[in-house]
Amino acid sequence: MKELVRPSRLAAGARVAVVAPSGPVAEERLQAGVDLLRGWDLDPVIAPHVLDRHERLPHLAGTDADRAADLQRAWCDPGVDAVLCARGGYGAQRVVDLLDWDAMRAAGPKVFVGFSDATTLHEAFAVRLGLVTLYGPVAAGIDFIKNARAQEHLRATLFAPETVRTIGSARSGPSTGTALVPGRARGVTSGGCLTLLATGYGTPHTRAGARGGLLLIEDVGERPYAVDRALTQLLRSGWLDGVAGVVLGSWHGCGPYEELRPVLADRLGGLGVPVVEEFGFGHCEGALTVPLGVPATLDADEGTLTLDTPALR
């Protein structure tokens, strides 16, 4: 798995666009998130269709065409330095084929932040643009609005990424992560929401596999058997062949962890690579921001992920 291009870090006054490529957005949460971004001396701009609702499909933030247009317009705007997702949910898979990837590539690299359903876009930005992205809190997410740890880790990653090169240690906040399978491994980070990776396999916008890389995965609202099913799909398809190490984030709503943990151990323990669990990114309180596309070292015993370079230039 190859190292990707790192966008430039943000500075005071940077213009950031907030888009909604997936599910509908609560206006009061959006406003709270935008106010927080302004407090960071950023200049947030809300895309035209962020607060839309699809007439027939209430799980979508407006039509596929409008959601895609908002994302593409923001990305291709030379005055925009970063694009932040307003929330997750579902819908990114429906817009990814509507984007003009040639035009977006010509627009050059910039920061992209989102998690959960945005996994589809993280993969597409890697495949189509060769770009490092940030798997982190969404602008209208309750964790971003309410949790100081989530806020500060994202802020440090955006403005001073050299200060958070070691993730999961006391140097970057409360320590997190324990070894499910001990050991150390090196590779380029990739991943996101397990379900989106499994359902995206075989499409033009998802990588052919995790070979040689460090795979970061988490999920929400999936029962242990469903997590088993998704991991088994990736195993049977060969997508996990040659992976160097695995970092497990949160599994909120995926059943009691004492029931899920044996599934993770059973499906991943046979890979013969280090696996760290409960790493503190994804759908959890105080979620860490993790970069995708950066070479790093995983130390499962210490519960740390150390980036070779800062996530952003």
Sequence and secondary structure as in RCSB ss.txt:
>XXXX:A:sequence
MKELVRPSRLAAGARVAVVAPSGPVAEERLQAGVDLLRGWDLDPVIAPHVLDRHERLPHLAGTDADRAADLQRAW
CDPGVDAVLCARGGYGAQRVVDLLDWDAMRAAGPKVFVGFSDATTLHEAFAVRLGLVTLYGPVAAGIDFIKNARA
QEHLRATLFAPETVRTIGSARSGPSTGTALVPGRARGVTSGGCLTLLATGYGTPHTRAGARGGLLLIEDVGERPY
AVDRALTQLLRSGWLDGVAGVVLGSWHGCGPYEELRPVLADRLGGLGVPVVEEFGFGHCEGALTVPLGVPATLDA
DEGTLTLDTPALR
>XXXX:A:secstr
    B      TT EEEEE SSS   HHHHHHHHHHHHHTT EEEE TTTT   SS TTSSS HHHHHHHHHHHH
H TT  EEEES  SS HHHHGGGS HHHHHHT   EEEE GGGHHHHHHIIIII B EEE   TT HHHHH HHH
HHHHHHHHH GGGGSEESSGGGSS   EEEE  EEEEEEEEEEHHHHHHHTTSTTS S  TTSEEEEE SS  HH
HHHHHHHHHHHTTTTTT  EEEE   TTSS HHHHHHHHHHHHGGG S EEE  S SSSTT   EEES EEEEET
TTTEEEESS S  
